[in-house]
């Protein structure tokens, strides 16, 4: 982001991005408990700047993240072993909507694993040396979060990945390695991951549109 402040603490519409993300799950009726994984050393900062001001009572524990995203997720999952299902979500996807959260829980309840995705709508090229190859896009999807699972299944998938020394780019990839089907839930294109200044600017526009305050001046 080119800022001194980590992106999850930057403000979106006057509220820290991470707080907005947590509020989306705090208000969801299917969510009972939230475990938040943060960079080691940020625990007290999150309590004072994120949890307390926004009364995020469902956040029952903050855990220190690991060296990788996968390790951070596993640290959180280990605190949720007694739950039936778990939704894993990126802290910098604050515009997730309630319907998509619900749909992933329902789909995972039926199949064991589900993830939010958006269809690939542009032409995909694969570079082959000095040539390019066009990849058919009809079956291609971009993986988002939430990714929702039976808790025992995702814990098994993470344990197997640790045993095999496998690092995946998302949690669904770990479940796929077990031969377990993963259900796709079509997501809203608004559920962007904020990683660049341009993403933050787009998120402001999307938030204003959601509030019905966006105007187009000529």
C-alpha positions in Angstrom: 0.0 0.0 0.0 3.0 2.3 0.3 1.9 3.4 3.8 3.4 3.1 7.3 0.2 1.6 8.6 -0.6 -2.0 7.6 -3.5 -2.2 5.2 -6.0 -3.8 7.5 -5.9 -0.8 9.8 -6.4 1.8 7.1 -9.8 3.4 7.2 -12.6 2.7 4.7 -15.5 5.1 5.0 -14.1 6.3 8.4 -13.8 2.7 9.9 -10.7 0.5 9.8 -10.9 -2.1 7.1 -10.5 -5.0 9.6 -13.3 -3.7 11.7 -15.6 -3.5 8.7 -14.8 -7.1 7.9 -15.4 -8.3 11.4 -18.7 -6.4 11.6 -19.9 -8.3 8.6 -19.5 -11.6 10.5 -20.5 -10.1 13.9 -23.9 -9.3 12.4 -24.4 -12.7 10.7 -26.9 -15.0 12.5 -25.0 -18.2 11.6 -21.8 -17.0 13.2 -21.4 -17.7 16.9 -17.7 -17.3 17.5 -14.9 -15.4 15.8 -11.2 -16.1 16.2 -8.9 -13.4 14.8 -5.4 -14.2 13.6 -3.1 -11.1 13.5 0.6 -10.5 13.1 2.4 -11.4 16.3 2.6 -8.3 18.5 -0.6 -6.7 17.2 -2.9 -8.4 19.7 -3.2 -5.4 22.1 -3.5 -3.0 19.2 -6.4 -4.9 17.8 -8.2 -5.1 21.2 -7.9 -1.3 21.7 -8.4 0.0 18.1 -10.7 -2.7 16.6 -12.5 -4.8 19.1 -13.4 -2.3 21.9 -14.5 0.7 19.8 -16.8 -1.5 17.6 -18.1 -3.8 20.4 -17.1 -7.0 18.5 -18.3 -9.4 21.2 -18.2 -12.4 19.0 -14.4 -12.2 18.7 -13.6 -14.6 21.6 -9.9 -14.9 20.9 -7.0 -13.2 19.1 -4.1 -15.4 18.1 -0.7 -14.6 16.7 -0.3 -15.5 13.1 2.5 -17.6 11.7 5.1 -17.2 9.0 2.6 -17.8 6.2 -1.1 -17.2 5.7 -1.6 -21.0 5.9 0.1 -21.1 9.3 -1.9 -18.2 10.6 -5.2 -19.9 9.5 -4.1 -23.1 11.3 -3.3 -21.2 14.5 -6.9 -19.9 14.4 -8.5 -23.3 13.5 -6.9 -25.0 16.4 -9.0 -22.8 18.7 -12.2 -23.9 16.9 -11.8 -27.7 17.1 -15.1 -28.0 19.0 -17.2 -26.2 16.4 -19.1 -27.9 13.6 -18.3 -25.5 10.7 -15.9 -22.7 10.1 -15.7 -19.9 7.6 -12.3 -18.6 6.8 -12.1 -15.0 5.5 -9.5 -12.5 4.5 -9.3 -9.5 6.9 -9.1 -7.1 3.9 -12.3 -8.2 2.2 -14.6 -5.9 4.1 -17.4 -5.7 1.4 -18.5 -9.3 1.7 -22.3 -9.5 1.7 -24.5 -11.5 4.1 -26.1 -13.6 1.4 -22.7 -15.0 0.2 -21.7 -15.9 3.8 -25.1 -17.7 4.2 -24.7 -19.5 0.8 -21.2 -20.8 1.7 -22.5 -22.2 5.0 -25.4 -23.9 3.3 -23.2 -25.4 0.6 -20.5 -26.6 3.0 -23.3 -28.1 5.1 -24.2 -30.3 2.1 -20.8 -31.1 0.6 -18.3 -30.4 3.5 -16.5 -27.6 1.7 -17.5 -24.4 -0.2 -15.8 -21.3 -1.4 -17.0 -18.0 -2.8 -15.8 -17.3 -6.4 -16.4 -15.0 -9.3 -16.4 -16.1 -12.9 -13.4 -15.3 -15.1 -14.8 -12.8 -17.7 -11.7 -11.8 -19.6 -9.6 -13.8 -22.0 -6.7 -15.7 -20.2 -3.3 -16.2 -21.9 -0.6 -18.6 -20.9 3.0 -17.6 -21.9 4.8 -20.5 -23.5 8.3 -19.3 -24.2 8.1 -16.7 -26.9 4.5 -17.7 -27.7 1.2 -17.5 -25.9 -1.7 -19.9 -25.6 -5.3 -19.0 -25.0 -6.9 -20.8 -22.0 -10.6 -21.6 -22.3 -12.3 -19.6 -19.6 -15.7 -21.3 -19.4 -14.6 -23.4 -16.4 -12.4 -20.8 -14.8 -13.2 -19.0 -11.5 -11.3 -16.6 -9.3 -11.2 -17.8 -5.7 -12.4 -15.4 -3.0 -13.3 -15.8 0.6 -15.2 -16.8 2.7 -14.2 -20.4 2.3 -16.4 -22.5 4.6 -15.8 -26.1 5.7 -16.8 -28.8 8.2 -14.3 -28.0 10.9 -13.0 -31.6 11.2 -12.4 -31.7 7.4 -10.4 -28.5 7.2 -8.3 -29.4 10.3 -7.5 -32.8 8.6 -6.6 -31.0 5.4 -4.2 -28.6 7.3 -2.7 -31.5 9.2 -2.0 -33.4 6.0 -0.5 -30.3 4.4 1.9 -29.9 7.4 2.8 -33.6 7.2 3.5 -33.3 3.4 5.3 -29.9 3.6 2.6 -28.5 1.2 1.9 -24.7 1.1 -1.3 -23.8 -0.8 -2.5 -20.3 -1.8 -5.9 -20.9 -0.2 -7.6 -23.3 2.1 -9.7 -25.0 -0.5 -6.5 -26.2 -2.2 -5.7 -28.2 1.0 -9.1 -29.9 0.9 -8.8 -30.6 -2.8 -5.6 -32.6 -2.1 -7.7 -35.0 0.0 -10.0 -35.7 -3.0 -12.9 -34.0 -1.3 -15.3 -32.1 -3.5 -15.5 -28.3 -3.0 -18.7 -26.5 -4.0 -18.4 -23.1 -5.7 -20.7 -20.3 -4.6 -20.9 -17.4 -7.0 -19.7 -14.2 -5.2 -20.4 -10.6 -5.8 -17.7 -8.7 -7.7 -17.8 -6.1 -4.9 -16.1 -8.5 -2.6 -12.6 -7.2 -3.5 -9.4 -7.9 -1.6 -7.8 -4.5 -0.7 -4.1 -4.8 -1.4 -3.2 -1.6 -3.3 -4.1 2.1 -3.2 -6.3 1.6 -6.3 -8.2 -1.2 -4.5 -8.9 1.2 -1.5 -10.1 3.9 -3.9 -12.4 1.4 -5.6 -13.7 0.1 -2.2 -14.7 3.7 -1.3 -16.7 4.0 -4.4 -18.4 0.6 -3.9 -19.2 1.5 -0.3 -20.7 4.8 -1.3 -22.8 3.0 -4.0 -23.9 0.4 -1.3 -25.0 3.3 0.8 -26.8 4.9 -2.1 -24.6 8.1 -1.9 -22.6 7.8 -5.0 -23.3 10.5 -7.5 -21.9 10.9 -11.0 -21.1 14.6 -11.9 -20.7 15.7 -15.5 
